[in-house]
Amino acid sequence: MQQFIERHQDYVLTGITVPPNGNVKYNVAMNSDAPFALRCMLSSGFPDTNLGRATFGFAITGPDDQRYFGGNGEPLNGLDSLLNPASQPFIFYPQMTWPSSTTLQISITDISGAGISNAVLVFRGTKLYQLGTVFGPAYPPQFSALNFRYAYSFTLPLGTTGSPSVIADQPLDIHSDADFVVRLCSGMITAGDGFTPTGWDCKLRDQYGKVFSSDWVPLQLLFPQGLQLPSSYSGNGLTQPDVTIYPEIYLPKSTQLLLDLRRTSGTQNTTIVLVLHGAKIFEAN
């Protein structure tokens, strides 16, 4: 029997700056409304890397002062042998859980030799709410599912770090014929200048305005596009980060998600299409 409601959550650590070969400690405060189960960590804005070569290391200290790394005292690499470069997630399995109002402590080490400037880490998982404390729609007792995608188009003018262009509370409407579950997200530029991942950010909210993150999330880490690997990698291929939404976001029919978009780069107006992948859920008698 379900004992709690799991709700997608991103805790965002911005402005990460570490001198060449240096080490800096950061604290990420957990909200007071619910415990947090950490399942993966994603990065943006760290130095480029050759295939399989990490550019930063990290060590996490849990709420019980347990240090989550091993070996000979070396920090975990931001990329390990199970992962691909360029914003692939670092997986935590089993999950690591922080009680509400506690602090996630992370020590970040530059191992590229180039230093780290204004990078971002996203700690992705779920908040664990007691039943009845938040809106938590669920599957009907009997249903049928249809693979489906919703696509939404937005146009933003160019922006700068000091003067970003922002559009807020954009509705991602769900049809009236069936509920929908969000399981994956993606994006694509359809017009305008080239896509710069570090120049776009987003916030996702439920229909009541309750946000799914603690801060702006780099768009590539929630609605990814295929990215060209660094020039130092001779394969010249594309990499696509896994942004599976788990547990999925369940949306009743005729409701909506709300989206904020922020742009801090570019040379002209740009149109982007954001896609919710999942399934329509039809109630069966």
Secondary structure in CASP SS format (residue, H / E / C, confidence):
PFRMAT SS
TARGET T0000
AUTHOR 0000-0000-0000
METHOD secondary structure of the structure
MODEL  1
M C 1.00
Q C 1.00
Q C 1.00
F E 1.00
I E 1.00
E E 1.00
R E 1.00
H E 1.00
Q E 1.00
D E 1.00
Y E 1.00
V E 1.00
L E 1.00
T E 1.00
G E 1.00
I E 1.00
T E 1.00
V E 1.00
P C 1.00
P C 1.00
N C 1.00
G C 1.00
N E 1.00
V E 1.00
K E 1.00
Y E 1.00
N E 1.00
V E 1.00
A E 1.00
M C 1.00
N C 1.00
S C 1.00
D C 1.00
A C 1.00
P C 1.00
F E 1.00
A E 1.00
L E 1.00
R E 1.00
C E 1.00
M E 1.00
L E 1.00
S E 1.00
S E 1.00
G C 1.00
F C 1.00
P C 1.00
D C 1.00
T C 1.00
N C 1.00
L C 1.00
G C 1.00
R C 1.00
A C 1.00
T C 1.00
F E 1.00
G E 1.00
F E 1.00
A E 1.00
I E 1.00
T E 1.00
G C 1.00
P C 1.00
D C 1.00
D C 1.00
Q C 1.00
R E 1.00
Y C 1.00
F C 1.00
G C 1.00
G C 1.00
N C 1.00
G C 1.00
E C 1.00
P C 1.00
L E 1.00
N E 1.00
G C 1.00
L C 1.00
D C 1.00
S C 1.00
L C 1.00
L C 1.00
N C 1.00
P C 1.00
A C 1.00
S C 1.00
Q C 1.00
P C 1.00
F E 1.00
I E 1.00
F E 1.00
Y E 1.00
P E 1.00
Q E 1.00
M E 1.00
T E 1.00
W E 1.00
P C 1.00
S C 1.00
S C 1.00
T C 1.00
T E 1.00
L E 1.00
Q E 1.00
I E 1.00
S E 1.00
I E 1.00
T E 1.00
D E 1.00
I C 1.00
S C 1.00
G C 1.00
A C 1.00
G C 1.00
I E 1.00
S E 1.00
N E 1.00
A E 1.00
V E 1.00
L E 1.00
V E 1.00
F E 1.00
R E 1.00
G E 1.00
T E 1.00
K E 1.00
L E 1.00
Y E 1.00
Q E 1.00
L C 1.00
G C 1.00
T C 1.00
V C 1.00
F C 1.00
G C 1.00
P C 1.00
A C 1.00
Y C 1.00
P C 1.00
P C 1.00
Q C 1.00
F E 1.00
S E 1.00
A E 1.00
L E 1.00
N E 1.00
F E 1.00
R E 1.00
Y E 1.00
A E 1.00
Y E 1.00
S E 1.00
F E 1.00
T E 1.00
L E 1.00
P C 1.00
L C 1.00
G C 1.00
T C 1.00
T C 1.00
G C 1.00
S C 1.00
P C 1.00
S E 1.00
V E 1.00
I E 1.00
A E 1.00
D E 1.00
Q E 1.00
P E 1.00
L E 1.00
D E 1.00
I C 1.00
H C 1.00
S C 1.00
D C 1.00
A C 1.00
D E 1.00
F E 1.00
V E 1.00
V E 1.00
R E 1.00
L E 1.00
C E 1.00
S E 1.00
G E 1.00
M E 1.00
I E 1.00
T E 1.00
A E 1.00
G C 1.00
D C 1.00
G C 1.00
F C 1.00
T C 1.00
P H 1.00
T H 1.00
G H 1.00
W E 1.00
D E 1.00
C E 1.00
K E 1.00
L E 1.00
R E 1.00
D C 1.00
Q C 1.00
Y C 1.00
G C 1.00
K C 1.00
V E 1.00
F C 1.00
S E 1.00
S C 1.00
D C 1.00
W C 1.00
V E 1.00
P E 1.00
L H 1.00
Q H 1.00
L H 1.00
L C 1.00
F C 1.00
P C 1.00
Q C 1.00
G C 1.00
L E 1.00
Q E 1.00
L C 1.00
P C 1.00
S C 1.00
S C 1.00
Y C 1.00
S C 1.00
G C 1.00
N C 1.00
G C 1.00
L E 1.00
T E 1.00
Q C 1.00
P C 1.00
D C 1.00
V C 1.00
T C 1.00
I C 1.00
Y C 1.00
P C 1.00
E C 1.00
I E 1.00
Y E 1.00
L E 1.00
P C 1.00
K C 1.00
S C 1.00
T C 1.00
Q E 1.00
L E 1.00
L E 1.00
L E 1.00
D E 1.00
L E 1.00
R E 1.00
R E 1.00
T C 1.00
S C 1.00
G C 1.00
T C 1.00
Q C 1.00
N C 1.00
T E 1.00
T E 1.00
I E 1.00
V E 1.00
L E 1.00
V E 1.00
L E 1.00
H E 1.00
G E 1.00
A E 1.00
K E 1.00
I E 1.00
F E 1.00
E E 1.00
A C 1.00
N C 1.00
END
